[in-house]
Every structure is written in C-alpha cells, then in structure tokens.
Amino acid sequence: FWLKPFWLKLQTASQSPPLRRRQPLPVCNNPLASMDFKSMASFWDIPGMKPGVITGDVAWNLLKYAKVKGFAIPAFNCTGSSVCNAVLEAGAKIGRPVMIQFSEGGSAFFCGKAIANDKKQAAILGACAGAHYVR
C-alpha cells in the first residue's frame, strides 16, 4: 500500500475553489440572547443567577458573560465527595463561579471501584450520584 506524499496534493491559489459566503445566523427570539453583558457590573446581575447549582439558559449566559468580560470559569473533575466539597468551598471562599464535572473514570470512581464498569454502569451511576451530591 503506497500513499502519495502530501506535497503532491497541495493546490495553488488559482486552483482552489472560490469561497462561499456564510449564511446569516437565524434570528433568536430569546430575550436573554441579546443581553448586554458589558454593562453588567457582576455575574450576579445575570437574570436567574443564584447561589448553588445553575443549569440551562442561566449557565449558558454565565459562560457568555465570562467570554465578554474576558475571564475563565475553571472546571474540576471530581472523583469523590471530598473533591466536590473542596471545589465548592474554594468557589464560595473567593466568591467566583466554578464548574464541577464528572468524567467517565471519575464517575466510576465516585460510584465505587467494586462495581463493574464493563457496560459503563458504574460511570453512569457515579455521575448521577455525584450530581445529586453536589445539588
């Protein structure tokens, strides 16, 4: 089996196809989509923002706010209740939002290593248990 060298496939500018114009994005009727994040003094000004777990449009608007204001929201892969507690405590102490995430391996560990994970059952159960614990 022989492959052509990649440099034989390079095209010159005259051979490349013409660029297509992008289609405009569909208009969104959601009033939160057109929010002016630049004028907000704090992420607490986002409608629906509250201490604790946020989901849906509020979480999405928090991410958009962070992008506009130029800061990141750290996400921590939690593998047990002590890690969740540490992340939540740190976020509360500095007064900033944090994200708790559960990877497949972290979820299985949260569930317990004694449960088989051949069909991802431990990962699913651990992710659900972790989410309930955090709430």
N, C-alpha and C positions, 0 to 999 in steps of 0.2 A: 504494500500500500504506500503510495507516494503522494505527498502534498506539495502543491505549488508554493514557492516562497511567498511570503506575504507582500513583498515589494512589487510582485507582478500584478497584484490586484489593485494597487493604488491608482487612483484616477487623477487626471489633471483637472484644473478648474473648468476648462472648456468641456470636459466630458461629464461633469457632474450634473445631475438633474436639477431643474430650476426649483427654487424654494417655493413652498406653498404658503399662502397666507393663513395665519391662525384664525380659527373661528372664534367669535366673541363668546365669552362665558355666559351661561344662561343667567337671567336676572333672578335674584333670590328675593323672595318676599318676606324673609325672616327679618324682623326689626333689629335683632341683635347682630345681624351680619354687617350692618352699616354703622356700627358703633364707632365713636371717635375715641380710640384708646389713648391717643396722645394727650387729650385734655384731662384724662383721669389722673388724680394725684396718687392713687394707690390701687393695688389689685382688689382691695376691699370694696371699691366703687363699682365693680362689675355686678350687674343685676343678678341676684340669686346667690351671690357669694356668701358663704357661711363657714364657720369653723367646722372641721370634720371632713367626711368623705364627700367629694363632689363628683358628679358624673354628667354625661350628656353635653348640652349646649354650654353649661357653666364651665365645665372642664375645657371644652374647646375654646371658649372665649378667654379663659385664663392663658392658654397656650398662645393665642393670637396677641393678647396683651403683652406677654413676655417677649414675643418676637418684635413688636412695635417698640417696646421700651429697651430692647437690647440686652436682655438677661436670660439665663438658662434656668430651668427648673430641674434639679437633679432627680434621677430615678435610681432607686436602690433595689437590688434583687434580694428579696428576703427569703431566708431558708428556715426560719423558726420564729416563735413568738418574741424571743429576746431581741432579735434583729428588728422586728416590727416596732417593738417598744423603743428601741434606741433611735430609730429613724423618726418616729412620731415625736419623741421627746426633743430631739435636735431641732426639728422644724418648729415646734412650739417655742423653744428657747430663743431662737433667732427671729421668730415672727415671720417666717417665709414659707411658701408652699413647697412641699416635697411630693414625689410620686413613689408609691410602693408598687413594685412589680414582682411577679412570680414567674420564673422561667420553668420549663418542664422539669429540669433536675431539682431546682429549688422547691418546687411544689411537691415533688415526690418526697423530698427530704422533710418538708413541713408535715406531710402526712405520716411519715414514719418509714424507715428503711425495711421494716419487717413485711410490709405489704408489697406484693408482686406488682411490677410495673410493665409487664410484657405487652399489655394492651392499653397502656397509658392510664390505667385505672387509678393508680396511686397519684399520678400527676394531676389528674382531674379532681380527685377527692381532696388533695392537698391544696390546690388553687382555690377551691370552694371554701375549705376550712380556713385558709389564710384570709380570704376576703371577708368572711363572717367575723373572724377575729379582729381584723382592722376596723370594721364597722362598729 
